[in-house]
Structure formats: C-alpha cells, structure tokens
Amino acid sequence: MDYRKTAQEIYDHIGKKENIISAAHCATRLRLVISDNSKADKEYVENIEGVKGVFFAQGQMQIILGTGVVNKVYDEFIRIAGVSESSKEELKKVAASRANPVQRLIKTLGDIFVPIIPAIVASGFLMGIMEALNFMVNNGFLNIDTSGSIYTFAQLFSNTAYTFLPILIAYSGAKVFGANPYLGAVIGMIMIHPNLQNAWTVATEGVKATQKVWFGLYSIDMVGYQGHVIPVIIAVWVLAQIEKRLHKVVPAMFDLFVTPLVSVFVTGYLTLSIIGPIFVTVENGLLNGIQWLIALPFGIGSFIMGAFYAPTVVAGVHHMYTIIDLGQLSKFGVTYWLPLASAANIAQGGATLAVALKTKDQKIKSMAVPSALSACMGITEPAIFGVNLRFGKPFVMGCIGGAFGALFASVTGLGATGTGVTGIFGILLCLNNPVSYILMFVIAFGAAFVLTWLFGYKDTNVSEKTESIEAVGDKSTTEKSNADDSVLYSVSEGTAILLSQVNDATFASEVLGKGIAVIPSKGEVVAPCDAVVETVFDTKHAVGLSTESGMELLIHIGINTVELNGKYFTSHVKNGDHVKKGQLLVSFDMEKVKAAGYDVTTPLIVTNSDDYKDMKILSEDSVTPSDKVLEIVK
C-alpha cells in the first residue's frame, strides 16, 4: 500500500489545508477537526485505498484505516498538510470548541446520563418483571409465596434507582460540570429529603405543605423532586459555578471549611426557593407537549417521531430523550416514548438485513449481517453509519418502517416500565403488554425490510475503488506458513461476547475485521497466541500483533480509552518482541478506568480476516487465558 498516496487523496478531498483545524489518530482511526464538513467529499474518501469507513462524530471527521495503517497514513498526512501533531486530548478540546451551543448541551446531557444508564436499566427490568409477576399472581396464573424474602426484597429493589434518581443525576452532573461529586450528591439528597413531602404522594392526595421564602416575599410547596430531571441538572450546574468561584477567592487555609458549607447552603436555598419551582414547570411543560404529540388523533404524532428518531441518532441528540423517559415514568408510571425509539431502532436493523441478503458483495454482507443483529439489540450505530447511510435509501426505508412501528405502539398504548434498553430485550420493560411489543417489533422490522428489498437497494453500485479496496493485502498470506495459529485464546479473564455486542460502531460492524471481545474481570491482557509485537501504541491501550503465518491481530483495551493518553495503563512489551501464548502484554487499573467513565470491553480483532474462509466463535461465557475463544478456518 502506498501510504503517501492514500494520505494525499484524503488531504485533497477534505478541503485541503485551509479546511483543516487539527489532526490526531488513535489505534484505528484518523481523527480530523475540519472547518466545514460540506467541503469534505465523504463518498470519495470512503473509496480511497485502505479506507474502511468514514463518519462524523464528536465534532470530528473519523476515517477508519485500521491498526498498523493509520499511524503511517497519519505521518504522511501531517507532512502533506503542514500541520503539527495534536494529542487526543487537544483534539477533543478543539472539537468541543467547534460545536454550537445546542451540540454542547446535548453532549453534556449524554455525559451525565450515559454513566447512570446501567442503574436505570437494572431497576427498569426489575420493575417490569415484578409487574408481570404481580399480574400473574393476582389473576391466578402463578401461585408463589409473595411474603417470602426474595419476592419482598425484589419488590423493594425494583424502584430504588427511580426513587433516588436525583442523587444519581446530581452525582454524575457534578462530575461533568467540575463540582465536587459528593457535594453534588448532597444537593440531590436535599431535593428528596424525608422532611419534604413525597412528590408522588402529593400527586395522589393533592395536599401540600408550604413555606415562605426570601423573607416572606412568597411561598413555595415543600414537596420533594422524586422523578424529576431538569431541576436537578440546573441545581448542580449552579453548585459548580459557586464552588469553582469560591475556590478562587477563599484562602487555602479556610477553603476546606468555607467552600463546601457556602456552596451547599446557597445552592440548596436557591434550589428549593427558585430553581426547583421554575424548572419543574418547564419540565412539566415539555412532558405535556410530548404527550400531546403522542396523543394526536390516529397516531400521527407517534408516526412522525418514529420516522425522525433515527436522524436524531445521526445528529447525536438522542441522549436528551432520557429526560422524556424519566419524566414520563415519574408522571405516568410508564414511558410511552421508549417504544417509539425501539421501533425506530428495530426498523434500521430490518433495512440493514435486507441489504445483507440482497447484496452479492461479501464485504458489504459481512458488515451488514452483524450490524442488523446489533440494531435488533438496540445498538444502531453500526447499521446506520456502516450500511444504511452509506447507501442512502435503506436509511430512509428504515425511518418509514420505524414510523409504522411507532404508530402501532401509540394506537395500542404501549408503555415501558423503564428506560435504557430497546430492541429485543426491550420486551422485558413491556411485560405489561408483551404481545403489543412483539407485534410492534414485527411491523417495524418487516416494513423496513420489505421496503428496502423492493425500493431501497440495488446491488449494482460497487465501484472500481471499492473493488480495489477488497483486493488490498496479500491474499497469499494463508499460504505463508503452516504455523499453528488456527486457534486464538482469550486475552483476559472475564466474559467473552460477540463483536456485535460491543458498544462501538467500528468494532460491532466488523469493519476492522472479525473477532471476539472480552469483558475483563481482571486488569491484565495477554497474548492470544505465539506472535510478534508489531505495534504498542503510545497510549498503551492497544497492541498490534502478527503471527508467523501472516495473521494480523489487534487487541484494543476498552472503548475510547485512547482519550486517557496512557493513564492507568502499563505496557510489558515493546515493538519487535516475540511473545508466547498467555504472556502478559499490558496491565491496567481496571477500576480507575471504569471510574473515569470508560467501558473496559476488550475486542480481539483479526484485521486481515478477509484472508480466511471463516472464523468460529468457541466461547460466549466466562473465560480465562487458557480457554479457546476463536477458531480460524483457513
């Protein structure tokens, strides 16, 4: 491969130097911040030799090149462009500064809610299960002892995350806004303090206690903020502003005592007297507007939202919908929004599967099949960015399928008892009406599949450039040696999962190659076979290996952990080292990486998997480095 030629073509078709603000790379992607996205010819760049995909995300143009290629193309690119090297952190800051206020707001909401989604999902699932059990017990379908400890405790656990939601939001929000997260948690506790009346009880009984504030100027309701979201976020933002300013002006010897005291008291008083009452009204107005839209005659509002949900995923604004879900759960006991989102996600999977079955292009097929499965699990980025948007019409047909599924969900009054999970497993949040959920699934998926099959995709547009990409690499590599690397072992102790289950579009769509991933239970990554270390990345989060027979491997520790710039990672090998199966490659502080907000799932990718007939998964369960996880069929 001519790395300079590839770099030159990229440079020429993204608007050249005057359109380039900053450039960096991670283990697999060239990451560019450019002035004007419209000046970049995305379609041309996708077909440049060596380029495996292009998408815009996080304020960056990300060009997927793969391990061992990206660093060489990057070196040539910065020489041609005449720009200096940027660290990943510098690039991240530049990209954030390019975002408009709405994009920054939406990113902030995502940063707050993404870390607490597992807690919300756990409670949502348990609430759905308990509701189904209660229904079966009350109607005589099931005879179990409801006074037993398991049933009683499960009932107690089921709504815990929602009861104490303001604390979770306040803690996470404080970290995002730069405040002390424990002071943030205190603000959340104040907002649901036992001395305040329970918001849900007041909503039922209608009796409120009041308190005069601001020296008797007016009265406020002494009601807690259980289930509310927007007032909590605003309160913690105010806390952060006060705390940061106090740190600057309070002498160091008094800072420990004065800053927390003043920050909590002032924020708490402002919250209960001004912020809470105002923003509860704003939040209720938003929820009422959404509910009005969903309740429009003949389901027209839901039809529209089902069609436009996927475009909001492309725009990266879908994290804001968590506010709607949580608000509706608090107000109605269920969220009518999540089924609409689920219909939209499922439909994109149906459109992608139609492409997969209709195409004769093996590269497209190998990307589309796992992407369709991923979308049906609720992770749509591989399907949307890797397949549907690439061909255009499948994305539109997926949107139409989502609209029909959402229409059905609205007409049948389908609601979910929790949030955070869509697709197949979303049914666990809809056990109050599982038949409607299944029918919604069939309608959304089926409509998108049929429309894409009939009108959305013709397998006649494979360009010469694409064909040349498929020809990249020495196809004789499987004949280089008969070395025994036909089986790869786990790179860590933990749980093996399919690549399609990895929460990253690039890995899940297998655009970098086939493989498997491990969710580690121990902060050690070892060699999956005898190999040579080709690349240890500066950030130590990824290692490239090659075997004697020519197999090329990438071990990528965590998702987006490049942003840590090597913090918490220790490399035990260097470029050129010969390693044995099970030899320690990298160790890392797993708990600190998690605490920093990163997913530690570790993909093992065969980056030249096109050179082999097939790859068989040998384990999808608990594994150790002595367990076989992948068989290479040569």
C-alpha positions as CSV (number, residue, x, y, z in Angstrom):
1,M,0.0,0.0,0.0
2,D,1.2,3.5,-0.9
3,Y,0.6,5.4,2.4
4,R,1.6,8.7,1.0
5,K,-0.8,8.3,-1.9
6,T,-3.6,7.5,0.5
7,A,-2.8,10.5,2.7
8,Q,-2.6,12.8,-0.4
9,E,-6.0,11.7,-1.6
10,I,-7.5,12.2,1.8
11,Y,-5.9,15.6,2.0
12,D,-7.2,16.6,-1.4
13,H,-10.8,15.6,-0.8
14,I,-11.4,17.1,2.7
15,G,-10.8,20.7,1.6
16,K,-7.0,20.8,1.9
17,K,-5.1,22.8,4.5
18,E,-7.5,25.8,4.7
19,N,-10.2,23.4,5.9
20,I,-8.1,21.5,8.5
21,I,-8.1,22.7,12.1
22,S,-6.5,19.8,13.9
23,A,-5.4,16.2,13.3
24,A,-4.7,13.2,15.5
25,H,-5.1,9.4,15.4
26,C,-6.0,6.6,17.7
27,A,-5.4,2.8,17.2
28,T,-7.6,2.6,14.2
29,R,-8.9,6.0,13.1
30,L,-7.5,9.2,11.6
31,R,-9.4,11.9,13.6
32,L,-9.7,15.3,12.0
33,V,-11.4,18.5,13.1
34,I,-12.3,20.5,9.9
35,S,-13.8,23.9,9.4
36,D,-16.6,23.0,7.0
37,N,-17.9,19.4,6.8
38,S,-19.6,20.2,3.5
39,K,-16.2,20.7,1.8
40,A,-15.2,17.1,2.6
41,D,-16.1,14.6,-0.1
42,K,-17.1,11.8,2.3
43,E,-18.2,9.4,-0.5
44,Y,-14.8,9.7,-2.3
45,V,-12.8,9.4,0.9
46,E,-14.7,6.1,1.7
47,N,-13.4,4.6,-1.5
48,I,-9.8,5.6,-1.2
49,E,-7.4,2.6,-0.9
50,G,-7.1,1.5,2.7
51,V,-10.1,3.5,4.0
52,K,-12.6,1.2,5.7
53,G,-15.2,3.7,6.7
54,V,-15.8,7.4,7.3
55,F,-18.2,9.1,9.7
56,F,-18.7,12.3,11.6
57,A,-18.9,12.1,15.4
58,Q,-18.0,14.2,18.4
59,G,-17.1,17.2,16.2
60,Q,-14.6,15.1,14.2
61,M,-14.3,13.5,10.8
62,Q,-13.2,10.0,11.7
63,I,-11.6,8.0,8.9
64,I,-11.2,4.3,9.7
65,L,-7.9,2.9,8.4
66,G,-7.1,0.1,10.9
67,T,-4.1,-0.8,13.1
68,G,-0.7,-0.5,11.6
69,V,-2.0,1.6,8.7
70,V,-3.5,4.6,10.5
71,N,-0.2,5.7,12.1
72,K,1.7,5.5,8.8
73,V,-1.0,7.4,6.9
74,Y,-1.2,9.9,9.7
75,D,2.6,10.6,9.5
76,E,2.3,11.2,5.8
77,F,-0.8,13.3,6.2
78,I,0.7,15.8,8.6
79,R,3.7,16.2,6.4
80,I,1.5,16.9,3.3
81,A,-0.9,19.2,5.3
82,G,1.9,21.0,7.1
83,V,0.1,20.7,10.4
84,S,1.6,19.8,13.7
85,E,0.8,16.7,15.7
86,S,-2.1,17.0,18.1
87,S,-2.7,14.9,21.2
88,K,-6.0,13.2,21.5
89,E,-6.9,15.5,24.4
90,E,-6.1,18.6,22.4
91,L,-8.2,17.3,19.5
92,K,-11.1,16.6,21.8
93,K,-11.0,20.2,23.2
94,V,-10.8,21.6,19.7
95,A,-13.7,19.5,18.5
96,A,-15.7,20.6,21.5
97,S,-15.0,24.3,20.8
98,R,-16.3,23.8,17.3
99,A,-19.7,22.6,18.5
100,N,-22.6,25.0,18.6
101,P,-24.4,25.6,21.9
102,V,-27.1,23.1,21.2
103,Q,-24.4,20.4,20.4
104,R,-22.6,21.2,23.6
105,L,-25.8,21.0,25.6
106,I,-26.7,17.6,24.1
107,K,-23.1,16.3,24.7
108,T,-23.4,17.4,28.3
109,L,-26.7,15.6,28.7
110,G,-25.1,12.5,27.3
111,D,-22.1,12.7,29.6
112,I,-24.5,13.0,32.6
113,F,-26.9,10.2,31.7
114,V,-24.7,7.5,30.0
115,P,-22.8,6.5,33.2
116,I,-26.1,6.1,35.2
117,I,-27.9,4.1,32.5
118,P,-26.9,0.7,33.9
119,A,-28.6,1.6,37.2
120,I,-31.7,2.8,35.4
121,V,-31.8,-0.3,33.2
122,A,-31.5,-2.7,36.2
123,S,-34.4,-1.0,38.0
124,G,-36.5,-0.9,34.9
125,F,-36.0,-4.5,34.1
126,L,-36.8,-5.5,37.7
127,M,-39.9,-3.3,37.7
128,G,-41.1,-4.9,34.5
129,I,-40.5,-8.4,35.9
130,M,-42.3,-7.6,39.2
131,E,-45.2,-6.1,37.4
132,A,-45.6,-9.2,35.3
133,L,-45.3,-11.5,38.4
134,N,-47.9,-9.4,40.2
135,F,-50.3,-9.7,37.2
136,M,-49.9,-13.5,37.1
137,V,-50.3,-13.9,40.9
138,N,-53.3,-11.6,41.1
139,N,-55.1,-13.4,38.2
140,G,-54.3,-16.9,39.4
141,F,-51.8,-17.8,36.6
142,L,-49.0,-18.3,39.2
143,N,-49.0,-19.5,42.7
144,I,-46.0,-18.2,44.7
145,D,-45.4,-17.0,48.2
146,T,-45.4,-13.2,47.9
147,S,-44.4,-12.9,51.6
148,G,-41.1,-14.6,51.1
149,S,-37.9,-12.7,51.3
150,I,-36.9,-13.0,47.6
151,Y,-40.3,-11.6,46.4
152,T,-40.3,-8.9,49.1
153,F,-36.8,-7.8,48.5
154,A,-37.2,-7.8,44.7
155,Q,-40.2,-5.5,45.1
156,L,-38.2,-3.2,47.3
157,F,-35.2,-3.1,44.9
158,S,-37.2,-2.6,41.8
159,N,-37.8,1.1,42.0
160,T,-34.8,2.1,44.0
161,A,-32.9,3.9,41.1
162,Y,-36.0,5.9,40.3
163,T,-36.8,6.8,44.0
164,F,-33.3,8.1,44.4
165,L,-32.8,9.3,40.9
166,P,-31.9,12.9,41.8
167,I,-28.9,11.7,43.8
168,L,-27.6,9.7,40.8
169,I,-28.1,12.6,38.4
170,A,-26.6,15.1,40.8
171,Y,-23.5,13.0,41.4
172,S,-23.0,12.4,37.7
173,G,-23.8,16.0,36.8
174,A,-21.3,17.4,39.4
175,K,-18.5,15.3,37.8
176,V,-19.4,16.7,34.3
177,F,-19.7,20.3,35.5
178,G,-16.5,20.2,37.5
179,A,-18.0,20.3,41.0
180,N,-17.2,18.0,43.9
181,P,-19.4,15.0,43.1
182,Y,-20.1,14.3,46.8
183,L,-21.4,17.9,47.2
184,G,-23.5,17.2,44.1
185,A,-24.9,14.1,45.8
186,V,-25.8,16.2,48.8
187,I,-27.8,18.6,46.6
188,G,-29.6,15.5,45.2
189,M,-30.3,14.3,48.7
190,I,-31.7,17.7,49.7
191,M,-34.1,17.6,46.8
192,I,-35.7,14.3,48.1
193,H,-35.1,14.9,51.9
194,P,-37.6,13.0,54.1
195,N,-38.8,16.3,55.6
196,L,-40.1,17.2,52.2
197,Q,-43.4,15.7,51.2
198,N,-43.1,12.9,48.7
199,A,-43.9,14.2,45.2
200,W,-45.8,11.0,44.2
201,T,-47.9,11.0,47.4
202,V,-48.8,14.7,46.9
203,A,-49.7,14.0,43.2
204,T,-52.2,11.3,44.5
205,E,-53.6,13.1,47.6
206,G,-53.3,16.7,46.4
207,V,-52.4,18.1,49.9
208,K,-49.2,20.2,50.0
209,A,-47.3,21.9,52.8
210,T,-45.9,25.4,52.1
211,Q,-43.0,27.6,53.3
212,K,-42.5,31.3,52.9
213,V,-39.1,32.2,51.4
214,W,-36.9,35.3,50.7
215,F,-38.1,37.0,53.9
216,G,-41.7,36.2,53.3
217,L,-42.0,37.5,49.8
218,Y,-43.8,34.4,48.6
219,S,-44.4,30.7,49.4
220,I,-43.2,27.5,47.8
221,D,-44.5,24.0,48.1
222,M,-42.4,21.8,50.4
223,V,-42.5,18.9,48.0
224,G,-39.6,16.6,47.0
225,Y,-38.3,16.2,43.5
226,Q,-38.6,12.4,43.1
227,G,-38.5,11.5,39.4
228,H,-37.5,15.0,38.2
229,V,-34.5,15.6,36.0
230,I,-34.1,19.2,34.7
231,P,-34.3,20.9,38.1
232,V,-31.5,18.6,39.4
233,I,-29.2,19.3,36.4
234,I,-29.7,23.1,36.8
235,A,-29.2,22.9,40.6
236,V,-25.9,21.1,40.2
237,W,-24.7,23.4,37.5
238,V,-25.3,26.3,39.9
239,L,-23.4,24.4,42.6
240,A,-20.4,24.0,40.2
241,Q,-20.4,27.8,39.4
242,I,-20.5,28.7,43.1
243,E,-17.9,26.2,44.2
244,K,-15.4,27.0,41.5
245,R,-15.6,30.7,42.2
246,L,-15.2,30.2,45.9
247,H,-12.1,28.0,45.4
248,K,-10.5,31.1,43.6
249,V,-11.3,33.7,46.3
250,V,-11.3,31.8,49.6
251,P,-7.8,31.5,51.3
252,A,-6.4,28.0,51.2
253,M,-6.4,27.6,55.0
254,F,-10.2,28.2,55.1
255,D,-11.2,26.6,51.8
256,L,-12.0,23.1,53.2
257,F,-14.5,24.6,55.6
258,V,-15.9,27.6,53.9
259,T,-16.3,26.4,50.3
260,P,-18.4,23.3,50.9
261,L,-20.5,25.0,53.6
262,V,-21.4,28.0,51.5
263,S,-21.7,26.0,48.2
264,V,-24.2,23.6,49.7
265,F,-26.3,26.1,51.7
266,V,-26.6,28.7,48.9
267,T,-27.3,26.1,46.2
268,G,-29.8,24.3,48.4
269,Y,-31.7,27.5,49.2
270,L,-31.7,28.6,45.6
271,T,-32.9,25.2,44.6
272,L,-35.8,24.9,46.9
273,S,-36.9,28.5,46.5
274,I,-36.3,29.3,42.9
275,I,-34.6,26.7,40.7
276,G,-37.0,23.8,41.6
277,P,-40.3,25.6,41.2
278,I,-39.3,27.2,38.0
279,F,-37.8,24.2,36.2
280,V,-40.4,21.8,37.4
281,T,-42.9,23.9,35.5
282,V,-40.5,23.9,32.5
283,E,-40.1,20.1,32.7
284,N,-43.9,19.5,33.0
285,G,-44.5,21.8,30.0
286,L,-42.0,19.7,28.0
287,L,-43.6,16.4,29.0
288,N,-47.1,17.7,28.4
289,G,-46.1,18.8,24.9
290,I,-44.6,15.4,24.1
291,Q,-47.6,13.6,25.5
292,W,-49.9,15.9,23.4
293,L,-47.8,15.0,20.3
294,I,-48.0,11.3,21.0
295,A,-51.7,11.5,21.7
296,L,-52.6,13.2,18.4
297,P,-55.5,11.5,16.5
298,F,-54.7,8.4,14.5
299,G,-51.2,8.2,16.0
300,I,-49.9,10.9,13.6
301,G,-47.6,12.4,16.2
302,S,-46.0,9.0,17.0
303,F,-45.7,8.2,13.3
304,I,-43.7,11.4,12.8
305,M,-41.5,10.7,15.9
306,G,-40.9,7.1,14.8
307,A,-39.7,8.5,11.4
308,F,-37.4,11.2,12.8
309,Y,-35.9,9.2,15.7
310,A,-33.1,7.7,13.6
311,P,-32.0,11.1,12.1
312,T,-31.6,12.4,15.7
313,V,-29.3,9.4,16.4
314,V,-27.2,10.5,13.4
315,A,-27.2,14.1,14.8
316,G,-26.1,12.7,18.2
317,V,-29.0,14.3,20.0
318,H,-30.8,11.2,21.2
319,H,-29.3,11.2,24.7
320,M,-31.7,14.1,25.5
321,Y,-34.6,11.6,25.3
322,T,-33.6,10.1,28.6
323,I,-35.2,13.2,30.2
324,I,-38.5,12.4,28.5
325,D,-38.4,8.8,29.5
326,L,-37.6,9.6,33.2
327,G,-40.2,12.3,33.3
328,Q,-42.9,10.1,31.8
329,L,-42.0,7.3,34.2
330,S,-42.4,9.7,37.1
331,K,-45.7,11.2,35.8
332,F,-47.5,8.2,34.3
333,G,-45.6,5.2,35.8
334,V,-44.6,4.1,32.2
335,T,-42.8,5.8,29.4
336,Y,-44.6,5.9,26.0
337,W,-41.5,7.3,24.4
338,L,-39.2,4.3,24.7
339,P,-41.4,2.0,22.5
340,L,-41.2,4.7,19.7
341,A,-37.4,4.7,20.0
342,S,-37.4,0.9,20.0
343,A,-39.5,0.7,16.8
344,A,-37.0,3.1,15.1
345,N,-34.0,1.1,16.1
346,I,-35.5,-2.2,15.1
347,A,-36.5,-0.8,11.7
348,Q,-32.9,0.2,10.9
349,G,-32.0,-3.4,11.6
350,G,-34.6,-4.7,9.2
351,A,-33.4,-2.3,6.4
352,T,-29.8,-3.5,7.0
353,L,-30.7,-7.2,6.9
354,A,-32.4,-6.6,3.5
355,V,-29.1,-5.1,2.2
356,A,-27.2,-8.1,3.7
357,L,-29.4,-10.7,2.0
358,K,-29.7,-8.8,-1.4
359,T,-26.0,-7.9,-1.9
360,K,-23.5,-10.2,-3.6
361,D,-20.6,-8.1,-2.3
362,Q,-19.1,-10.2,0.5
363,K,-17.5,-7.2,2.2
364,I,-20.9,-5.4,2.5
365,K,-22.6,-8.7,3.5
366,S,-20.0,-9.4,6.3
367,M,-20.6,-5.8,7.6
368,A,-24.4,-5.8,7.3
369,V,-25.3,-9.1,8.9
370,P,-23.8,-8.4,12.4
371,S,-24.9,-4.7,12.1
372,A,-28.5,-5.9,11.6
373,L,-28.3,-8.1,14.7
374,S,-26.7,-5.3,16.6
375,A,-29.6,-2.9,15.7
376,C,-32.1,-5.5,16.8
377,M,-30.3,-5.5,20.2
378,G,-30.8,-1.7,20.3
379,I,-27.3,-0.6,19.1
380,T,-27.9,1.1,15.8
381,E,-24.7,2.9,15.0
382,P,-23.1,0.0,13.0
383,A,-26.3,-0.4,10.9
384,I,-26.9,3.3,10.4
385,F,-23.3,4.5,9.8
386,G,-21.8,1.4,8.3
387,V,-24.6,0.4,5.9
388,N,-27.8,2.4,5.7
389,L,-26.5,5.9,5.4
390,R,-23.8,4.7,3.1
391,F,-26.4,3.7,0.5
392,G,-29.0,6.3,1.5
393,K,-32.3,4.7,0.6
394,P,-32.1,1.9,3.2
395,F,-31.8,4.6,5.9
396,V,-35.0,6.3,4.5
397,M,-36.8,2.9,4.4
398,G,-35.7,2.2,7.9
399,C,-37.2,5.5,9.0
400,I,-40.5,4.7,7.3
401,G,-40.5,1.2,9.0
402,G,-39.9,2.9,12.4
403,A,-42.8,5.3,11.7
404,F,-45.2,2.4,11.2
405,G,-44.0,0.5,14.2
406,A,-44.3,3.7,16.4
407,L,-47.8,4.3,15.0
408,F,-48.8,0.8,16.2
409,A,-47.2,1.3,19.6
410,S,-49.1,4.6,20.0
411,V,-52.5,3.2,18.9
412,T,-52.2,0.3,21.4
413,G,-51.0,2.5,24.2
414,L,-47.7,0.6,24.6
415,G,-45.7,1.8,27.5
416,A,-42.4,0.7,29.1
417,T,-41.7,0.4,32.9
418,G,-38.1,1.6,32.5
419,T,-35.7,3.1,30.1
420,G,-32.2,2.5,28.6
421,V,-32.9,-0.7,26.6
422,T,-34.6,-1.1,23.2
423,G,-34.7,-3.8,20.6
424,I,-35.2,-7.5,21.5
425,F,-34.5,-7.0,25.2
426,G,-36.9,-4.0,25.4
427,I,-39.7,-6.5,25.8
428,L,-38.6,-7.0,29.4
429,L,-39.6,-3.4,30.0
430,C,-43.0,-4.0,28.4
431,L,-44.1,-7.2,30.2
432,N,-47.4,-5.4,31.0
433,N,-48.2,-5.8,27.2
434,P,-45.7,-8.2,25.6
435,V,-48.0,-9.1,22.7
436,S,-48.2,-5.5,21.5
437,Y,-44.4,-5.2,21.8
438,I,-43.8,-8.3,19.7
439,L,-46.3,-7.0,17.0
440,M,-44.6,-3.6,17.0
441,F,-41.3,-5.3,16.5
442,V,-42.6,-7.4,13.6
443,I,-44.3,-4.3,11.9
444,A,-41.2,-2.1,12.2
445,F,-38.7,-4.7,11.2
446,G,-40.9,-6.2,8.4
447,A,-41.9,-2.9,6.9
448,A,-38.3,-1.6,6.7
449,F,-37.1,-5.0,5.3
450,V,-39.8,-5.2,2.6
451,L,-39.4,-1.5,1.6
452,T,-35.6,-1.8,1.4
453,W,-35.8,-5.0,-0.6
454,L,-38.3,-3.6,-3.1
455,F,-37.2,0.0,-3.4
456,G,-34.2,0.8,-1.2
457,Y,-31.2,-1.2,-2.5
458,K,-29.9,-2.3,-5.9
459,D,-26.7,-4.4,-5.9
460,T,-25.2,-2.6,-8.9
461,N,-23.2,0.3,-7.5
462,V,-20.0,-1.4,-6.4
463,S,-17.3,1.0,-7.7
464,E,-13.9,0.1,-9.0
465,K,-12.5,1.8,-6.0
466,T,-14.4,-0.5,-3.7
467,E,-13.2,-3.5,-5.6
468,S,-9.6,-2.3,-5.3
469,I,-10.2,-2.0,-1.5
470,E,-11.3,-5.6,-1.4
471,A,-8.1,-6.5,-3.2
472,V,-5.8,-4.7,-0.6
473,G,-3.5,-7.1,1.1
474,D,-1.6,-10.1,0.1
475,K,-4.2,-12.8,-0.4
476,S,-1.5,-15.5,-0.3
477,T,-0.8,-14.9,3.4
478,T,-2.6,-18.0,4.4
479,E,-0.1,-19.9,2.3
480,K,3.0,-18.4,4.1
481,S,3.2,-21.0,6.8
482,N,1.5,-23.9,8.4
483,A,2.2,-22.4,11.9
484,D,-0.4,-23.5,14.4
485,D,-2.3,-20.3,15.0
486,S,-5.6,-21.7,13.9
487,V,-7.0,-21.2,17.4
488,L,-6.8,-18.0,19.4
489,Y,-7.1,-18.0,23.2
490,S,-8.8,-15.4,25.4
491,V,-6.7,-12.2,26.0
492,S,-8.1,-11.8,29.5
493,E,-10.0,-13.4,32.3
494,G,-13.7,-12.4,32.1
495,T,-16.7,-12.9,29.9
496,A,-16.5,-13.5,26.1
497,I,-19.1,-11.7,23.9
498,L,-19.7,-11.3,20.2
499,L,-18.3,-8.2,18.5
500,S,-21.8,-7.2,17.6
501,Q,-22.5,-6.7,21.3
502,V,-19.6,-4.2,21.7
503,N,-20.9,-0.7,22.3
504,D,-18.8,0.9,19.5
505,A,-19.9,1.2,15.9
506,T,-16.5,0.4,14.4
507,F,-15.9,-2.8,16.3
508,A,-19.5,-4.0,16.2
509,S,-19.8,-3.7,12.5
510,E,-16.6,-5.7,12.0
511,V,-15.3,-3.0,9.6
512,L,-11.8,-3.6,11.1
513,G,-12.1,-7.4,10.8
514,K,-13.8,-10.3,12.6
515,G,-13.0,-11.4,16.0
516,I,-14.4,-11.6,19.6
517,A,-14.4,-9.4,22.7
518,V,-13.9,-10.0,26.4
519,I,-15.4,-8.0,29.3
520,P,-12.4,-8.4,31.6
521,S,-12.7,-9.1,35.3
522,K,-9.0,-8.5,35.8
523,G,-6.8,-5.7,34.6
524,E,-4.4,-7.9,32.6
525,V,-4.3,-8.5,28.9
526,V,-2.2,-11.4,27.5
527,A,-1.2,-12.7,24.1
528,P,-3.8,-15.0,22.4
529,C,-1.1,-17.0,20.6
530,D,2.6,-17.0,19.8
531,A,3.3,-13.8,17.9
532,V,5.5,-10.8,17.2
533,V,4.6,-7.4,18.7
534,E,4.2,-5.1,15.7
535,T,2.9,-2.0,17.5
536,V,2.5,-0.9,21.1
537,F,0.6,2.4,20.9
538,D,1.9,5.4,22.8
539,T,-1.3,5.4,24.8
540,K,-0.7,1.7,25.7
541,H,-4.4,0.9,25.3
542,A,-3.9,-1.1,22.1
543,V,-1.4,-3.7,20.8
544,G,-0.9,-4.9,17.3
545,L,0.5,-8.5,16.8
546,S,1.4,-10.7,13.8
547,T,1.9,-14.4,13.7
548,E,4.4,-16.4,11.7
549,S,1.7,-17.4,9.2
550,G,0.8,-13.8,8.5
551,M,-2.2,-13.3,10.7
552,E,-2.6,-9.7,11.9
553,L,-4.2,-9.1,15.3
554,L,-5.4,-6.0,17.1
555,I,-6.1,-6.0,20.9
556,H,-7.9,-2.9,21.9
557,I,-8.4,-2.4,25.6
558,G,-11.6,-0.6,26.3
559,I,-13.8,1.8,24.2
560,N,-12.4,5.3,23.5
561,T,-9.7,4.7,26.1
562,V,-7.3,6.5,23.8
563,E,-8.6,9.6,25.5
564,L,-6.8,8.6,28.7
565,N,-3.4,9.1,27.0
566,G,-1.9,6.1,28.7
567,K,-3.1,6.9,32.2
568,Y,-3.7,3.8,34.3
569,F,-2.0,1.5,31.6
570,T,1.4,-0.2,31.8
571,S,2.9,-1.9,28.8
572,H,5.1,-5.0,29.5
573,V,6.3,-5.5,25.9
574,K,7.8,-3.4,23.1
575,N,7.8,-3.3,19.4
576,G,9.6,-6.3,17.9
577,D,9.2,-8.6,21.0
578,H,8.4,-12.3,20.4
579,V,5.7,-13.3,22.8
580,K,4.2,-16.6,23.8
581,K,0.6,-17.5,24.3
582,G,-0.6,-16.2,27.6
583,Q,2.4,-13.8,28.1
584,L,1.4,-10.5,29.8
585,L,1.2,-7.7,27.3
586,V,-0.5,-4.8,29.2
587,S,-1.8,-4.3,32.7
588,F,-4.2,-1.6,33.6
589,D,-6.1,-0.3,36.7
590,M,-9.5,-1.5,35.7
591,E,-11.4,0.2,38.5
592,K,-9.9,3.6,37.8
593,V,-10.6,3.3,34.0
594,K,-14.2,2.4,34.8
595,A,-14.4,5.3,37.3
596,A,-13.2,7.6,34.6
597,G,-16.3,6.7,32.7
598,Y,-14.9,4.2,30.1
599,D,-16.1,0.8,29.0
600,V,-13.3,-1.8,29.5
601,T,-14.7,-4.3,27.0
602,T,-11.6,-5.5,25.0
603,P,-12.0,-6.6,21.4
604,L,-9.6,-9.1,19.8
605,I,-9.7,-8.4,16.0
606,V,-8.2,-10.4,13.2
607,T,-7.6,-7.3,11.0
608,N,-6.9,-9.4,7.8
609,S,-9.8,-11.7,8.4
610,D,-10.7,-11.4,4.7
611,D,-7.8,-13.7,4.1
612,Y,-9.5,-16.6,5.8
613,K,-12.5,-18.7,4.9
614,D,-14.3,-18.3,8.2
615,M,-14.0,-17.7,11.9
616,K,-15.9,-19.7,14.5
617,I,-16.7,-18.4,18.0
618,L,-15.7,-21.1,20.5
619,S,-16.9,-19.4,23.7
620,E,-19.5,-16.8,24.8
621,D,-19.2,-17.4,28.5
622,S,-16.8,-17.0,31.4
623,V,-13.2,-17.4,30.1
624,T,-9.6,-17.4,31.2
625,P,-6.4,-17.1,29.1
626,S,-6.3,-20.8,28.9
627,D,-9.7,-21.0,27.1
628,K,-10.0,-21.1,23.3
629,V,-12.3,-18.4,22.0
630,L,-11.8,-18.2,18.2
631,E,-11.1,-20.8,15.6
632,I,-9.6,-19.6,12.3
633,V,-10.8,-21.6,9.3
634,K,-8.1,-21.3,6.6
